[in-house]
Amino acid sequence: MLGRRGCWPLLAAVLLALAALGWLVAGWFTAGPLKQETAFVVPDGASLSIVATKLEKEGAIDSAEAFRIRARIFGAGAPIKAGEFMFPKGASPSRILSIIQGDEVLRRFVTIPEGMPSIMVYERLMANDQLTGTIEVPAEGSVLPDTYEIERGESRQAVLLRMQAAMQRTLAELWAKRSANTAVATPQAALALAAIVEKETGKPSERHTVAGLYSNRLRQGIMLQADPTIIYPITKGKPLGRRIRQSEIQAVNDYNTYTMIGLPKGPITNPGRASIEAVLNPAQTDMLYMVADGTGGHLFAKTLDEHNANVERWFAIRKARGDF
């Protein structure tokens, strides 16, 4: 038999477990900090972690981490839904989760991120169970990346047509404001170059410089040598998931800018407004070369010697990372 001393650790453990359970339950069902009825938007494609952080930031819950823990323990397991929801005053974390998992949507949205290729636009629309009907994969570059409001039961074709009309309007607007420094002669060429800029840099501060660099190469008849144009014929814009092979670099087709001078025959993705604007108003620069700098940006160079030195730095960074 356990002596009195032996019972104390067991009793303490039980009390501790009960206290933890009480904390979990109380924090899940008690009123939250909202002082009034509040609208809240769940972004399309957002994870529970992202939504929890957004809930805390907007004052709907006290702690994102506590919400995530309790949601995993007490949540119904249903996915959260994209759209705009209304939370009542003092809504508990439990009530908030049930609302964003349910059908109490005020407005529904679908988001097409900048640089999403058309095959993935197609997959996103087809996977949205709020929409009806079928669509074909849209022409590459025909969809404007943005967040679009949709209605439950609306046809996918109607949504797609709105996205394409938005691209046509945006392209016409920006084309009318193009500078004399642009290297493209047609709106379609602008889309093709903007798609390359979109895929080559995710850093907003670099867009105009990258656009200026590629504009220089176009004017001087230098191959663009943009890696995403190698990948596009292989995956239709989806991630390759491996290194590019030498045979793929040397492949001759209508997209690979390592084996052709000029632009691909069409866009390699759906570029966003900012990339189109950058191509139509590129930076006035002498840069002709660029290579990754290891921070998500690029090192730019005017001469091949400068570029080769930058490449050596990039190889050293990759070697230090253990990439090869």
C-alpha positions in Angstrom: 0.0 0.0 0.0 1.1 3.5 -0.7 1.9 5.5 2.4 0.7 9.0 3.0 3.9 10.4 1.5 3.3 8.3 -1.6 -0.2 9.6 -2.1 0.8 13.3 -2.2 2.6 13.2 -5.7 -0.3 11.2 -7.2 -2.8 13.6 -5.7 -0.8 16.6 -6.9 -0.7 15.2 -10.4 -4.5 14.6 -10.4 -5.1 18.1 -9.1 -2.8 19.5 -11.7 -4.6 17.6 -14.5 -7.9 18.8 -13.2 -6.7 22.4 -13.1 -5.4 22.1 -16.7 -8.7 20.6 -17.9 -10.6 23.3 -16.1 -8.5 26.0 -17.8 -9.1 24.4 -21.2 -12.8 24.1 -20.7 -13.4 27.5 -19.1 -11.3 29.3 -21.7 -13.2 27.6 -24.5 -16.8 28.3 -23.4 -16.5 31.6 -21.4 -17.3 35.0 -23.1 -14.6 36.5 -25.2 -13.3 40.1 -25.3 -15.5 41.5 -28.1 -17.3 44.6 -26.9 -19.8 44.7 -29.7 -21.0 42.7 -32.7 -18.1 42.5 -35.1 -17.5 41.4 -38.7 -14.5 39.2 -39.4 -13.1 38.0 -42.7 -11.5 34.5 -43.1 -9.1 34.8 -46.1 -9.5 32.2 -48.8 -7.1 29.3 -48.2 -6.1 30.5 -44.7 -5.1 27.8 -42.1 -6.4 27.6 -38.6 -3.0 29.1 -37.4 -3.3 32.1 -39.6 -7.0 32.7 -38.7 -6.1 32.4 -34.9 -3.4 35.0 -35.3 -5.9 37.3 -37.2 -8.5 36.7 -34.5 -6.1 37.8 -31.7 -4.9 40.8 -33.7 -8.5 42.0 -34.3 -9.4 41.5 -30.6 -11.9 38.6 -31.0 -9.9 36.3 -28.7 -7.2 36.8 -26.0 -4.6 34.3 -27.3 -4.0 32.8 -30.7 -2.0 30.0 -29.2 -4.7 29.1 -26.6 -7.3 29.2 -29.3 -5.3 26.8 -31.5 -4.8 24.3 -28.7 -8.4 24.3 -27.6 -9.7 24.2 -31.2 -7.7 21.0 -31.8 -9.0 19.4 -28.6 -12.6 20.6 -28.7 -13.2 21.5 -32.3 -15.6 19.5 -34.4 -12.9 18.7 -37.0 -14.8 20.5 -39.8 -12.7 22.9 -42.0 -12.9 26.6 -41.5 -14.6 28.4 -44.4 -13.5 31.5 -46.3 -15.8 34.5 -46.2 -17.1 37.3 -44.0 -18.7 36.3 -40.7 -20.5 38.3 -38.0 -19.4 37.5 -34.4 -21.8 38.5 -31.6 -20.7 40.6 -28.6 -18.7 38.5 -26.2 -18.5 35.5 -28.5 -16.6 32.6 -26.8 -13.8 30.9 -28.7 -16.1 27.9 -29.1 -18.8 30.0 -30.7 -16.3 31.7 -32.9 -15.0 28.4 -34.3 -18.5 27.1 -34.9 -19.4 30.2 -36.8 -16.4 30.1 -39.1 -16.9 26.3 -39.6 -20.6 26.8 -40.4 -22.9 28.4 -43.0 -23.3 31.8 -41.3 -21.3 33.5 -44.1 -22.3 37.1 -44.9 -20.0 37.2 -48.0 -17.8 34.6 -49.6 -14.5 35.1 -51.4 -12.1 33.3 -53.6 -8.5 34.6 -53.8 -6.1 34.2 -56.8 -2.6 35.1 -55.6 -0.2 37.0 -57.8 1.7 34.5 -60.0 -0.8 31.7 -59.8 -0.8 29.8 -63.1 -4.0 29.1 -64.9 -4.0 25.3 -64.2 -4.0 26.2 -60.4 -6.7 28.8 -60.9 -8.8 26.1 -62.6 -8.1 23.7 -59.7 -9.0 26.3 -57.1 -12.3 27.2 -58.7 -13.2 23.5 -59.2 -12.4 22.7 -55.6 -14.7 25.5 -54.2 -17.8 23.7 -53.2 -19.8 26.9 -53.1 -19.7 27.2 -56.9 -21.5 25.2 -59.5 -20.8 23.9 -63.1 -17.5 23.3 -64.8 -14.9 25.4 -66.6 -12.0 24.8 -69.0 -8.5 25.8 -67.9 -8.4 29.5 -68.7 -5.8 31.0 -71.1 -2.5 31.8 -69.3 -2.3 35.4 -68.3 -6.1 36.0 -68.8 -7.0 36.1 -65.1 -6.2 39.1 -62.8 -4.9 37.9 -59.4 -7.1 39.4 -56.7 -9.8 38.6 -54.1 -13.3 38.2 -55.6 -16.6 38.0 -53.9 -18.7 35.0 -54.9 -22.2 33.9 -54.2 -23.3 30.4 -53.0 -24.5 28.5 -56.0 -22.9 30.9 -58.5 -21.4 29.3 -61.6 -17.7 28.9 -61.9 -17.9 30.2 -65.4 -19.4 33.5 -64.2 -16.7 33.9 -61.6 -14.0 33.1 -64.2 -15.4 35.7 -66.6 -15.3 38.4 -63.9 -11.7 37.5 -63.2 -10.9 37.8 -66.9 -12.8 41.0 -67.4 -10.8 42.5 -64.5 -7.6 41.6 -66.3 -8.8 43.2 -69.5 -9.8 46.4 -67.7 -6.5 46.5 -65.7 -4.3 45.9 -68.8 -6.1 48.5 -70.8 -5.8 51.1 -68.0 -2.1 50.4 -67.5 -1.3 50.3 -71.2 -2.8 53.7 -71.6 -0.4 55.0 -68.9 2.7 53.2 -70.2 6.0 55.1 -70.4 8.2 55.6 -73.5 10.8 53.5 -71.7 8.8 50.3 -72.0 10.3 47.6 -74.2 7.1 45.9 -75.2 5.0 46.9 -78.3 1.7 45.2 -77.5 -0.5 44.5 -74.4 0.0 40.8 -75.0 3.8 41.2 -74.9 3.4 43.2 -71.7 1.6 40.3 -70.1 4.3 37.8 -71.3 7.1 39.9 -69.8 5.1 40.8 -66.6 4.6 37.0 -66.1 8.4 36.5 -66.1 8.9 39.4 -63.7 6.2 38.0 -61.4 7.9 34.6 -61.3 11.5 35.9 -61.0 11.0 38.1 -57.9 8.6 38.1 -55.0 10.1 41.2 -53.6 8.0 44.3 -54.5 10.9 46.7 -54.2 12.7 44.8 -57.0 9.9 44.6 -59.6 10.8 47.8 -61.5 14.5 46.9 -61.5 13.9 43.4 -62.8 11.5 44.8 -65.4 14.2 47.3 -66.4 16.9 44.5 -66.6 14.8 42.3 -68.9 13.8 45.3 -71.0 17.5 46.0 -71.6 18.1 42.4 -72.7 15.1 42.6 -75.0 16.3 45.8 -76.6 19.9 44.5 -77.0 18.8 41.1 -78.4 20.2 39.2 -75.5 18.5 36.0 -74.4 16.3 36.6 -71.3 17.5 33.3 -69.7 14.7 33.2 -67.1 14.5 29.9 -65.3 10.7 29.9 -65.0 10.4 29.8 -68.8 12.2 26.4 -68.7 9.8 25.0 -66.1 6.5 26.2 -67.7 6.4 23.7 -70.6 7.1 20.9 -68.1 4.6 21.7 -65.4 2.3 24.4 -66.8 3.5 26.7 -64.1 3.3 24.4 -61.1 6.4 24.0 -58.9 9.0 21.6 -60.5 9.9 20.1 -57.1 13.5 19.4 -58.2 16.5 21.0 -59.8 16.3 21.9 -63.5 18.1 19.3 -65.7 20.7 20.3 -68.2 18.6 18.7 -71.0 15.7 21.0 -69.9 17.9 24.1 -70.1 18.8 23.1 -73.6 15.3 22.3 -74.7 14.0 24.1 -77.8 10.4 25.1 -77.5 8.1 28.2 -77.6 8.9 29.2 -74.0 12.5 28.4 -73.1 14.3 31.7 -73.1 17.7 29.9 -72.7 17.4 28.7 -76.3 15.6 31.7 -77.9 15.9 35.4 -78.2 12.9 37.5 -77.2 9.7 36.7 -75.3 8.0 33.4 -74.9 4.9 32.9 -77.2 2.7 33.8 -74.2 2.6 34.4 -70.5 3.9 31.7 -68.1 1.5 32.6 -65.3 -1.1 35.2 -64.3 0.8 38.3 -63.4 -0.5 40.8 -60.9 -1.2 44.5 -61.4 2.1 45.5 -59.9 4.2 43.4 -62.3 2.3 44.7 -65.3 2.8 48.2 -64.2 6.5 47.6 -63.7 6.9 46.3 -67.2 5.1 49.3 -68.7 7.1 51.7 -66.5 10.5 49.9 -66.0 13.3 51.4 -64.1 16.0 53.2 -66.2 19.0 51.0 -65.3 22.1 49.6 -66.9 21.6 46.2 -65.2 21.8 43.1 -67.5 22.3 40.3 -65.0 20.9 39.1 -61.7 21.3 36.2 -59.3 19.7 35.3 -56.0 21.3 36.9 -52.9 20.1 34.3 -50.3 17.5 36.6 -48.7 14.7 36.3 -51.2 16.1 39.1 -53.3 18.8 39.5 -56.0 22.2 40.9 -56.7 22.2 42.9 -59.9 25.2 43.5 -62.3 26.0 45.6 -65.4 28.8 43.3 -66.6 29.4 39.6 -67.0 32.4 39.8 -64.7 30.4 41.4 -61.9 27.7 38.8 -62.5 30.1 35.9 -62.3 31.4 37.3 -58.9 27.8 37.5 -57.6 27.2 33.9 -58.8 30.3 32.8 -56.8 28.8 34.4 -53.7 25.5 32.6 -54.3 27.2 29.3 -54.7 29.1 29.9 -51.5 25.8 30.6 -49.7 24.2 27.4 -51.1 27.2 25.4 -50.2 27.1 26.7 -46.6 23.4 25.7 -46.5 24.3 22.2 -47.6 22.4 22.5 -50.9 25.2 20.6 -52.6 
